[in-house]
């Protein structure tokens, strides 16, 4: 199981996957806006998205768990 975490504080502007989707390592799963820049967040490992803990518009802190991949 792998957690997808926020590298820094920011705002979720797009979630690109849904629970149950299969992703490969380094697939873009989420877009975070931080310091006026869009930052793609990628899957740390291949697997299936089992949980999404944020949604578009949410503010997140550094190291928050955004989703879980099994």
PyMOL Python script that loads the backbone (N, CA, C, O; Angstrom):
from pymol import cmd

cmd.read_pdbstr("""\
ATOM      1  N   UNK A   1       0.850  -1.180   0.000  1.00  0.00           N
ATOM      2  CA  UNK A   1       0.000   0.000   0.000  1.00  0.00           C
ATOM      3  C   UNK A   1       0.896   1.244   0.000  1.00  0.00           C
ATOM      4  O   UNK A   1       1.888   1.309   0.726  1.00  0.00           O
ATOM      5  N   UNK A   2       0.530   2.221  -0.822  1.00  0.00           N
ATOM      6  CA  UNK A   2       1.305   3.454  -0.913  1.00  0.00           C
ATOM      7  C   UNK A   2       0.396   4.662  -0.698  1.00  0.00           C
ATOM      8  O   UNK A   2      -0.709   4.728  -1.237  1.00  0.00           O
ATOM      9  N   UNK A   3       0.871   5.600   0.087  1.00  0.00           N
ATOM     10  CA  UNK A   3       0.153   6.856   0.282  1.00  0.00           C
ATOM     11  C   UNK A   3       0.671   7.883  -0.712  1.00  0.00           C
ATOM     12  O   UNK A   3       1.875   7.986  -0.946  1.00  0.00           O
ATOM     13  N   UNK A   4      -0.247   8.638  -1.291  1.00  0.00           N
ATOM     14  CA  UNK A   4       0.120   9.782  -2.126  1.00  0.00           C
ATOM     15  C   UNK A   4       0.002  10.995  -1.213  1.00  0.00           C
ATOM     16  O   UNK A   4      -1.083  11.296  -0.717  1.00  0.00           O
ATOM     17  N   UNK A   5       1.118  11.694  -0.989  1.00  0.00           N
ATOM     18  CA  UNK A   5       1.117  12.819  -0.051  1.00  0.00           C
ATOM     19  C   UNK A   5       1.409  14.134  -0.756  1.00  0.00           C
ATOM     20  O   UNK A   5       1.987  14.164  -1.842  1.00  0.00           O
ATOM     21  N   UNK A   6       0.995  15.215  -0.113  1.00  0.00           N
ATOM     22  CA  UNK A   6       1.250  16.550  -0.652  1.00  0.00           C
ATOM     23  C   UNK A   6       2.694  16.944  -0.342  1.00  0.00           C
ATOM     24  O   UNK A   6       3.113  16.873   0.813  1.00  0.00           O
ATOM     25  N   UNK A   7       3.465  17.360  -1.358  1.00  0.00           N
ATOM     26  CA  UNK A   7       4.851  17.760  -1.107  1.00  0.00           C
ATOM     27  C   UNK A   7       4.966  19.108  -0.387  1.00  0.00           C
ATOM     28  O   UNK A   7       5.978  19.406   0.247  1.00  0.00           O
ATOM     29  N   UNK A   8       3.908  19.909  -0.500  1.00  0.00           N
ATOM     30  CA  UNK A   8       3.868  21.199   0.188  1.00  0.00           C
ATOM     31  C   UNK A   8       2.415  21.621   0.327  1.00  0.00           C
ATOM     32  O   UNK A   8       1.526  21.019  -0.275  1.00  0.00           O
ATOM     33  N   UNK A   9       2.178  22.650   1.116  1.00  0.00           N
ATOM     34  CA  UNK A   9       0.820  23.150   1.290  1.00  0.00           C
ATOM     35  C   UNK A   9       0.316  23.720  -0.030  1.00  0.00           C
ATOM     36  O   UNK A   9       1.083  24.304  -0.795  1.00  0.00           O
ATOM     37  N   UNK A  10      -0.959  23.551  -0.289  1.00  0.00           N
ATOM     38  CA  UNK A  10      -1.527  24.073  -1.524  1.00  0.00           C
ATOM     39  C   UNK A  10      -3.014  23.790  -1.600  1.00  0.00           C
ATOM     40  O   UNK A  10      -3.650  23.444  -0.605  1.00  0.00           O
ATOM     41  N   UNK A  11      -3.564  23.944  -2.815  1.00  0.00           N
ATOM     42  CA  UNK A  11      -4.986  23.744  -3.055  1.00  0.00           C
ATOM     43  C   UNK A  11      -5.151  22.722  -4.174  1.00  0.00           C
ATOM     44  O   UNK A  11      -4.478  22.793  -5.202  1.00  0.00           O
ATOM     45  N   UNK A  12      -6.049  21.780  -3.957  1.00  0.00           N
ATOM     46  CA  UNK A  12      -6.331  20.762  -4.972  1.00  0.00           C
ATOM     47  C   UNK A  12      -7.137  21.417  -6.093  1.00  0.00           C
ATOM     48  O   UNK A  12      -8.227  21.935  -5.850  1.00  0.00           O
ATOM     49  N   UNK A  13      -6.610  21.397  -7.320  1.00  0.00           N
ATOM     50  CA  UNK A  13      -7.377  21.983  -8.423  1.00  0.00           C
ATOM     51  C   UNK A  13      -7.936  20.934  -9.372  1.00  0.00           C
ATOM     52  O   UNK A  13      -8.822  21.241 -10.170  1.00  0.00           O
ATOM     53  N   UNK A  14      -7.439  19.702  -9.303  1.00  0.00           N
ATOM     54  CA  UNK A  14      -8.026  18.633 -10.118  1.00  0.00           C
ATOM     55  C   UNK A  14      -7.615  17.274  -9.576  1.00  0.00           C
ATOM     56  O   UNK A  14      -6.443  17.036  -9.285  1.00  0.00           O
ATOM     57  N   UNK A  15      -8.597  16.382  -9.444  1.00  0.00           N
ATOM     58  CA  UNK A  15      -8.331  14.982  -9.106  1.00  0.00           C
ATOM     59  C   UNK A  15      -8.556  14.204 -10.396  1.00  0.00           C
ATOM     60  O   UNK A  15      -9.654  14.228 -10.952  1.00  0.00           O
ATOM     61  N   UNK A  16      -7.523  13.516 -10.876  1.00  0.00           N
ATOM     62  CA  UNK A  16      -7.569  12.883 -12.199  1.00  0.00           C
ATOM     63  C   UNK A  16      -7.967  11.415 -12.175  1.00  0.00           C
ATOM     64  O   UNK A  16      -8.100  10.798 -13.232  1.00  0.00           O
ATOM     65  N   UNK A  17      -8.157  10.850 -11.002  1.00  0.00           N
ATOM     66  CA  UNK A  17      -8.515   9.431 -10.897  1.00  0.00           C
ATOM     67  C   UNK A  17      -9.705   9.276  -9.970  1.00  0.00           C
ATOM     68  O   UNK A  17     -10.083  10.208  -9.260  1.00  0.00           O
ATOM     69  N   UNK A  18     -10.291   8.089  -9.984  1.00  0.00           N
ATOM     70  CA  UNK A  18     -11.399   7.759  -9.100  1.00  0.00           C
ATOM     71  C   UNK A  18     -11.060   6.483  -8.345  1.00  0.00           C
ATOM     72  O   UNK A  18     -10.179   5.724  -8.751  1.00  0.00           O
ATOM     73  N   UNK A  19     -11.770   6.252  -7.239  1.00  0.00           N
ATOM     74  CA  UNK A  19     -11.585   5.012  -6.485  1.00  0.00           C
ATOM     75  C   UNK A  19     -11.861   3.841  -7.421  1.00  0.00           C
ATOM     76  O   UNK A  19     -12.857   3.832  -8.145  1.00  0.00           O
ATOM     77  N   UNK A  20     -10.977   2.866  -7.399  1.00  0.00           N
ATOM     78  CA  UNK A  20     -11.110   1.691  -8.247  1.00  0.00           C
ATOM     79  C   UNK A  20     -10.256   1.750  -9.508  1.00  0.00           C
ATOM     80  O   UNK A  20     -10.036   0.726 -10.154  1.00  0.00           O
ATOM     81  N   UNK A  21      -9.771   2.948  -9.868  1.00  0.00           N
ATOM     82  CA  UNK A  21      -8.914   3.079 -11.051  1.00  0.00           C
ATOM     83  C   UNK A  21      -7.571   2.398 -10.807  1.00  0.00           C
ATOM     84  O   UNK A  21      -7.050   2.407  -9.691  1.00  0.00           O
ATOM     85  N   UNK A  22      -7.024   1.814 -11.854  1.00  0.00           N
ATOM     86  CA  UNK A  22      -5.682   1.238 -11.804  1.00  0.00           C
ATOM     87  C   UNK A  22      -4.707   2.283 -12.337  1.00  0.00           C
ATOM     88  O   UNK A  22      -4.936   2.874 -13.392  1.00  0.00           O
ATOM     89  N   UNK A  23      -3.620   2.506 -11.602  1.00  0.00           N
ATOM     90  CA  UNK A  23      -2.613   3.487 -12.013  1.00  0.00           C
ATOM     91  C   UNK A  23      -1.238   2.818 -12.064  1.00  0.00           C
ATOM     92  O   UNK A  23      -0.988   1.816 -11.394  1.00  0.00           O
ATOM     93  N   UNK A  24      -0.376   3.389 -12.859  1.00  0.00           N
ATOM     94  CA  UNK A  24       1.009   2.934 -12.932  1.00  0.00           C
ATOM     95  C   UNK A  24       1.894   3.925 -12.194  1.00  0.00           C
ATOM     96  O   UNK A  24       1.540   5.096 -12.051  1.00  0.00           O
ATOM     97  N   UNK A  25       3.038   3.459 -11.728  1.00  0.00           N
ATOM     98  CA  UNK A  25       3.992   4.335 -11.072  1.00  0.00           C
ATOM     99  C   UNK A  25       4.285   5.531 -11.976  1.00  0.00           C
ATOM    100  O   UNK A  25       4.498   5.366 -13.177  1.00  0.00           O
ATOM    101  N   UNK A  26       4.296   6.719 -11.407  1.00  0.00           N
ATOM    102  CA  UNK A  26       4.550   7.996 -12.088  1.00  0.00           C
ATOM    103  C   UNK A  26       3.385   8.505 -12.934  1.00  0.00           C
ATOM    104  O   UNK A  26       3.541   9.500 -13.640  1.00  0.00           O
ATOM    105  N   UNK A  27       2.217   7.850 -12.884  1.00  0.00           N
ATOM    106  CA  UNK A  27       1.019   8.411 -13.524  1.00  0.00           C
ATOM    107  C   UNK A  27       0.581   9.646 -12.744  1.00  0.00           C
ATOM    108  O   UNK A  27       0.656   9.672 -11.515  1.00  0.00           O
ATOM    109  N   UNK A  28       0.126  10.664 -13.459  1.00  0.00           N
ATOM    110  CA  UNK A  28      -0.381  11.877 -12.824  1.00  0.00           C
ATOM    111  C   UNK A  28      -1.757  11.565 -12.236  1.00  0.00           C
ATOM    112  O   UNK A  28      -2.659  11.144 -12.960  1.00  0.00           O
ATOM    113  N   UNK A  29      -1.921  11.769 -10.929  1.00  0.00           N
ATOM    114  CA  UNK A  29      -3.191  11.433 -10.277  1.00  0.00           C
ATOM    115  C   UNK A  29      -3.931  12.658  -9.760  1.00  0.00           C
ATOM    116  O   UNK A  29      -5.129  12.593  -9.487  1.00  0.00           O
ATOM    117  N   UNK A  30      -3.217  13.781  -9.625  1.00  0.00           N
ATOM    118  CA  UNK A  30      -3.805  14.955  -8.998  1.00  0.00           C
ATOM    119  C   UNK A  30      -3.003  16.192  -9.402  1.00  0.00           C
ATOM    120  O   UNK A  30      -1.803  16.101  -9.664  1.00  0.00           O
ATOM    121  N   UNK A  31      -3.663  17.340  -9.452  1.00  0.00           N
ATOM    122  CA  UNK A  31      -2.964  18.604  -9.692  1.00  0.00           C
ATOM    123  C   UNK A  31      -3.144  19.476  -8.456  1.00  0.00           C
ATOM    124  O   UNK A  31      -4.263  19.710  -8.000  1.00  0.00           O
ATOM    125  N   UNK A  32      -2.039  19.945  -7.930  1.00  0.00           N
ATOM    126  CA  UNK A  32      -2.023  20.802  -6.739  1.00  0.00           C
ATOM    127  C   UNK A  32      -1.522  22.179  -7.149  1.00  0.00           C
ATOM    128  O   UNK A  32      -0.555  22.290  -7.902  1.00  0.00           O
ATOM    129  N   UNK A  33      -2.171  23.220  -6.662  1.00  0.00           N
ATOM    130  CA  UNK A  33      -1.685  24.574  -6.910  1.00  0.00           C
ATOM    131  C   UNK A  33      -0.982  25.039  -5.648  1.00  0.00           C
ATOM    132  O   UNK A  33      -1.568  25.079  -4.566  1.00  0.00           O
ATOM    133  N   UNK A  34       0.288  25.391  -5.811  1.00  0.00           N
ATOM    134  CA  UNK A  34       1.088  25.860  -4.681  1.00  0.00           C
ATOM    135  C   UNK A  34       1.964  27.003  -5.160  1.00  0.00           C
ATOM    136  O   UNK A  34       2.600  26.898  -6.209  1.00  0.00           O
ATOM    137  N   UNK A  35       2.005  28.071  -4.421  1.00  0.00           N
ATOM    138  CA  UNK A  35       2.817  29.238  -4.764  1.00  0.00           C
ATOM    139  C   UNK A  35       2.531  29.703  -6.201  1.00  0.00           C
ATOM    140  O   UNK A  35       3.453  30.035  -6.946  1.00  0.00           O
ATOM    141  N   UNK A  36       1.245  29.725  -6.580  1.00  0.00           N
ATOM    142  CA  UNK A  36       0.779  30.190  -7.895  1.00  0.00           C
ATOM    143  C   UNK A  36       1.268  29.330  -9.054  1.00  0.00           C
ATOM    144  O   UNK A  36       1.241  29.764 -10.205  1.00  0.00           O
ATOM    145  N   UNK A  37       1.714  28.111  -8.753  1.00  0.00           N
ATOM    146  CA  UNK A  37       2.154  27.186  -9.798  1.00  0.00           C
ATOM    147  C   UNK A  37       1.319  25.912  -9.714  1.00  0.00           C
ATOM    148  O   UNK A  37       0.936  25.485  -8.625  1.00  0.00           O
ATOM    149  N   UNK A  38       1.042  25.310 -10.862  1.00  0.00           N
ATOM    150  CA  UNK A  38       0.381  24.015 -10.875  1.00  0.00           C
ATOM    151  C   UNK A  38       1.439  22.927 -10.757  1.00  0.00           C
ATOM    152  O   UNK A  38       2.427  22.918 -11.492  1.00  0.00           O
ATOM    153  N   UNK A  39       1.218  22.023  -9.830  1.00  0.00           N
ATOM    154  CA  UNK A  39       2.189  20.973  -9.563  1.00  0.00           C
ATOM    155  C   UNK A  39       1.520  19.612  -9.739  1.00  0.00           C
ATOM    156  O   UNK A  39       0.625  19.262  -8.971  1.00  0.00           O
ATOM    157  N   UNK A  40       1.946  18.838 -10.746  1.00  0.00           N
ATOM    158  CA  UNK A  40       1.362  17.496 -10.899  1.00  0.00           C
ATOM    159  C   UNK A  40       1.860  16.577  -9.794  1.00  0.00           C
ATOM    160  O   UNK A  40       3.048  16.555  -9.471  1.00  0.00           O
ATOM    161  N   UNK A  41       0.937  15.823  -9.222  1.00  0.00           N
ATOM    162  CA  UNK A  41       1.278  14.839  -8.197  1.00  0.00           C
ATOM    163  C   UNK A  41       1.144  13.470  -8.859  1.00  0.00           C
ATOM    164  O   UNK A  41       0.120  13.167  -9.471  1.00  0.00           O
ATOM    165  N   UNK A  42       2.182  12.648  -8.732  1.00  0.00           N
ATOM    166  CA  UNK A  42       2.207  11.349  -9.409  1.00  0.00           C
ATOM    167  C   UNK A  42       2.112  10.199  -8.416  1.00  0.00           C
ATOM    168  O   UNK A  42       2.425  10.336  -7.233  1.00  0.00           O
ATOM    169  N   UNK A  43       1.671   9.065  -8.941  1.00  0.00           N
ATOM    170  CA  UNK A  43       1.559   7.856  -8.125  1.00  0.00           C
ATOM    171  C   UNK A  43       2.961   7.361  -7.762  1.00  0.00           C
ATOM    172  O   UNK A  43       3.814   7.238  -8.642  1.00  0.00           O
ATOM    173  N   UNK A  44       3.213   7.077  -6.485  1.00  0.00           N
ATOM    174  CA  UNK A  44       4.527   6.577  -6.069  1.00  0.00           C
ATOM    175  C   UNK A  44       4.743   5.114  -6.434  1.00  0.00           C
ATOM    176  O   UNK A  44       5.873   4.626  -6.417  1.00  0.00           O
ATOM    177  N   UNK A  45       3.648   4.408  -6.768  1.00  0.00           N
ATOM    178  CA  UNK A  45       3.741   2.986  -7.101  1.00  0.00           C
ATOM    179  C   UNK A  45       2.543   2.606  -7.966  1.00  0.00           C
ATOM    180  O   UNK A  45       1.539   3.317  -8.002  1.00  0.00           O
ATOM    181  N   UNK A  46       2.662   1.482  -8.659  1.00  0.00           N
ATOM    182  CA  UNK A  46       1.540   0.976  -9.444  1.00  0.00           C
ATOM    183  C   UNK A  46       0.549   0.290  -8.519  1.00  0.00           C
ATOM    184  O   UNK A  46       0.929  -0.263  -7.488  1.00  0.00           O
ATOM    185  N   UNK A  47      -0.727   0.330  -8.894  1.00  0.00           N
ATOM    186  CA  UNK A  47      -1.745  -0.342  -8.095  1.00  0.00           C
ATOM    187  C   UNK A  47      -3.115   0.201  -8.393  1.00  0.00           C
ATOM    188  O   UNK A  47      -3.345   0.828  -9.428  1.00  0.00           O
ATOM    189  N   UNK A  48      -4.038  -0.051  -7.458  1.00  0.00           N
ATOM    190  CA  UNK A  48      -5.418   0.385  -7.602  1.00  0.00           C
ATOM    191  C   UNK A  48      -5.711   1.463  -6.559  1.00  0.00           C
ATOM    192  O   UNK A  48      -5.335   1.327  -5.395  1.00  0.00           O
ATOM    193  N   UNK A  49      -6.383   2.532  -6.983  1.00  0.00           N
ATOM    194  CA  UNK A  49      -6.752   3.612  -6.059  1.00  0.00           C
ATOM    195  C   UNK A  49      -7.828   3.064  -5.125  1.00  0.00           C
ATOM    196  O   UNK A  49      -8.920   2.711  -5.570  1.00  0.00           O
ATOM    197  N   UNK A  50      -7.516   2.994  -3.828  1.00  0.00           N
ATOM    198  CA  UNK A  50      -8.470   2.433  -2.871  1.00  0.00           C
ATOM    199  C   UNK A  50      -9.198   3.519  -2.073  1.00  0.00           C
ATOM    200  O   UNK A  50     -10.286   3.286  -1.546  1.00  0.00           O
ATOM    201  N   UNK A  51      -8.590   4.700  -1.990  1.00  0.00           N
ATOM    202  CA  UNK A  51      -9.216   5.768  -1.199  1.00  0.00           C
ATOM    203  C   UNK A  51      -8.706   7.123  -1.689  1.00  0.00           C
ATOM    204  O   UNK A  51      -7.518   7.293  -1.962  1.00  0.00           O
ATOM    205  N   UNK A  52      -9.627   8.082  -1.793  1.00  0.00           N
ATOM    206  CA  UNK A  52      -9.259   9.455  -2.128  1.00  0.00           C
ATOM    207  C   UNK A  52      -9.705  10.319  -0.945  1.00  0.00           C
ATOM    208  O   UNK A  52     -10.885  10.344  -0.595  1.00  0.00           O
ATOM    209  N   UNK A  53      -8.750  11.025  -0.335  1.00  0.00           N
ATOM    210  CA  UNK A  53      -9.018  11.752   0.899  1.00  0.00           C
ATOM    211  C   UNK A  53      -9.159  13.256   0.690  1.00  0.00           C
ATOM    212  O   UNK A  53      -9.177  14.016   1.658  1.00  0.00           O
ATOM    213  N   UNK A  54      -9.260  13.694  -0.573  1.00  0.00           N
ATOM    214  CA  UNK A  54      -9.408  15.116  -0.844  1.00  0.00           C
ATOM    215  C   UNK A  54     -10.296  15.288  -2.065  1.00  0.00           C
ATOM    216  O   UNK A  54     -10.565  14.325  -2.783  1.00  0.00           O
ATOM    217  N   UNK A  55     -10.747  16.497  -2.297  1.00  0.00           N
ATOM    218  CA  UNK A  55     -11.524  16.785  -3.500  1.00  0.00           C
ATOM    219  C   UNK A  55     -11.143  18.159  -4.022  1.00  0.00           C
ATOM    220  O   UNK A  55     -10.473  18.932  -3.338  1.00  0.00           O
ATOM    221  N   UNK A  56     -11.573  18.452  -5.228  1.00  0.00           N
ATOM    222  CA  UNK A  56     -11.258  19.724  -5.865  1.00  0.00           C
ATOM    223  C   UNK A  56     -11.654  20.872  -4.937  1.00  0.00           C
ATOM    224  O   UNK A  56     -12.759  20.892  -4.394  1.00  0.00           O
ATOM    225  N   UNK A  57     -10.742  21.821  -4.765  1.00  0.00           N
ATOM    226  CA  UNK A  57     -11.009  22.986  -3.924  1.00  0.00           C
ATOM    227  C   UNK A  57     -10.482  22.875  -2.504  1.00  0.00           C
ATOM    228  O   UNK A  57     -10.408  23.874  -1.789  1.00  0.00           O
ATOM    229  N   UNK A  58     -10.112  21.658  -2.088  1.00  0.00           N
ATOM    230  CA  UNK A  58      -9.595  21.474  -0.722  1.00  0.00           C
ATOM    231  C   UNK A  58      -8.219  22.116  -0.571  1.00  0.00           C
ATOM    232  O   UNK A  58      -7.392  22.064  -1.482  1.00  0.00           O
ATOM    233  N   UNK A  59      -7.988  22.716   0.582  1.00  0.00           N
ATOM    234  CA  UNK A  59      -6.646  23.172   0.946  1.00  0.00           C
ATOM    235  C   UNK A  59      -5.979  22.046   1.724  1.00  0.00           C
ATOM    236  O   UNK A  59      -6.591  21.438   2.602  1.00  0.00           O
ATOM    237  N   UNK A  60      -4.726  21.774   1.395  1.00  0.00           N
ATOM    238  CA  UNK A  60      -4.005  20.691   2.054  1.00  0.00           C
ATOM    239  C   UNK A  60      -2.687  21.218   2.614  1.00  0.00           C
ATOM    240  O   UNK A  60      -2.134  22.202   2.123  1.00  0.00           O
ATOM    241  N   UNK A  61      -2.201  20.551   3.640  1.00  0.00           N
ATOM    242  CA  UNK A  61      -0.920  20.921   4.260  1.00  0.00           C
ATOM    243  C   UNK A  61       0.160  19.970   3.747  1.00  0.00           C
ATOM    244  O   UNK A  61      -0.140  18.898   3.222  1.00  0.00           O
ATOM    245  N   UNK A  62       1.398  20.369   3.905  1.00  0.00           N
ATOM    246  CA  UNK A  62       2.518  19.515   3.515  1.00  0.00           C
ATOM    247  C   UNK A  62       2.403  18.177   4.235  1.00  0.00           C
ATOM    248  O   UNK A  62       2.092  18.131   5.425  1.00  0.00           O
ATOM    249  N   UNK A  63       2.651  17.106   3.523  1.00  0.00           N
ATOM    250  CA  UNK A  63       2.640  15.732   4.033  1.00  0.00           C
ATOM    251  C   UNK A  63       1.247  15.168   4.322  1.00  0.00           C
ATOM    252  O   UNK A  63       1.132  14.060   4.846  1.00  0.00           O
ATOM    253  N   UNK A  64       0.175  15.923   3.984  1.00  0.00           N
ATOM    254  CA  UNK A  64      -1.163  15.347   4.107  1.00  0.00           C
ATOM    255  C   UNK A  64      -1.293  14.179   3.136  1.00  0.00           C
ATOM    256  O   UNK A  64      -0.769  14.225   2.023  1.00  0.00           O
ATOM    257  N   UNK A  65      -1.995  13.131   3.565  1.00  0.00           N
ATOM    258  CA  UNK A  65      -2.265  11.996   2.671  1.00  0.00           C
ATOM    259  C   UNK A  65      -3.430  12.383   1.781  1.00  0.00           C
ATOM    260  O   UNK A  65      -4.514  12.691   2.276  1.00  0.00           O
ATOM    261  N   UNK A  66      -3.217  12.371   0.459  1.00  0.00           N
ATOM    262  CA  UNK A  66      -4.250  12.769  -0.490  1.00  0.00           C
ATOM    263  C   UNK A  66      -5.036  11.578  -1.023  1.00  0.00           C
ATOM    264  O   UNK A  66      -6.239  11.677  -1.265  1.00  0.00           O
ATOM    265  N   UNK A  67      -4.349  10.449  -1.207  1.00  0.00           N
ATOM    266  CA  UNK A  67      -5.022   9.232  -1.631  1.00  0.00           C
ATOM    267  C   UNK A  67      -4.162   8.025  -1.287  1.00  0.00           C
ATOM    268  O   UNK A  67      -2.975   8.146  -0.987  1.00  0.00           O
ATOM    269  N   UNK A  68      -4.802   6.845  -1.339  1.00  0.00           N
ATOM    270  CA  UNK A  68      -4.123   5.599  -1.003  1.00  0.00           C
ATOM    271  C   UNK A  68      -4.202   4.685  -2.216  1.00  0.00           C
ATOM    272  O   UNK A  68      -5.263   4.521  -2.818  1.00  0.00           O
ATOM    273  N   UNK A  69      -3.066   4.094  -2.566  1.00  0.00           N
ATOM    274  CA  UNK A  69      -2.991   3.144  -3.678  1.00  0.00           C
ATOM    275  C   UNK A  69      -2.571   1.785  -3.109  1.00  0.00           C
ATOM    276  O   UNK A  69      -1.576   1.680  -2.391  1.00  0.00           O
ATOM    277  N   UNK A  70      -3.338   0.758  -3.438  1.00  0.00           N
ATOM    278  CA  UNK A  70      -3.013  -0.604  -2.954  1.00  0.00           C
ATOM    279  C   UNK A  70      -2.350  -1.402  -4.048  1.00  0.00           C
ATOM    280  O   UNK A  70      -2.002  -2.565  -3.840  1.00  0.00           O
TER     281      UNK A  70
END
""", "prot")
cmd.dss("prot")
cmd.show_as("cartoon", "prot")
cmd.util.cbc("prot")
cmd.orient("prot")
